[in-house]
Amino acid sequence: MGRELKCNLDQFMASKGLTQLDLKRETGLSPITVRALQNNRFSRIDKASLEKLLDFFEVDSLDQFFTIIHNEDR
């Protein structure tokens, strides 16, 4: 059984009405990083980038920011 890590960035952005450009401006993250996370097309995430996002969205737990999807759930 395989697993996939899903980033919930799109939900956080939608809750604040933010575009990718807005988030880039607010956090200083590169557009490539924001787009990759929002579209779940990342293989790794930089610790500093993750900390910026968690701080910006006031997230206290990685469980809020990521979801583990099991292949059988698809």
N, C-alpha and C positions, 0 to 999 in steps of 0.2 A: 504494500500500500504506500503510495507516494503522497507527498504533501506539497502545497504551494502556499507561499506567504503573500497575502494580499495587503497592500497599503490602502488605508481608508482616507487618503488625502483628499480625494474628490469630494467625499462627504463633508469633511471639515471646511473645504473651500466653499462648497455650496451653502453651508449653514451661515457663512459670513458674506455670501454674495461676491466672492472674489474670483477674478480671472487669474490665469497664469501670470500675466504681466503685473497685476496687483500684488500677488504673493512675492514675486521677484523683487519688486520695489520695497515691500515691507520687510523682507528677510535678508535681502542681498544674495539670495541663492541664484545660481545660474538658471536660465530658462531651460536648459537641457536637463538639469537635475529635477526641476519642478515637473516638467513634462513626463520624464521617465517614471517618477513616483506616482503621478496622477494617473498615468496609463498602465501602471504595473508592468513596466518594461525595464526593470532594473535587476542587476545581479548582485549588487552590494550597495550599501549606503554609508557615506562618510559620517562618522560620529558627530563632528561639528555641525553638519547639515541637519542631522536628525535632532540634535539639541536645539538648534534654531527653530525648527518646526514645532517641537514639543513646547518650547517656551512661548512662541507666538500664539499657538492655539490653546495654551494653558492645559496641556495634557499631562496627567499625573502617572499614567500607566501605559506601557507599550501595548497592552491588551486593547486599549481604545484605538490606537493608531494602526495596529496590524491585526489581521485575522488569518488564522491558519485554515486552509481549505483542504480537506482530504479528497483524493481522487473520486471516491465513491459519492461525495456530496455534489459533484458536478452534474 
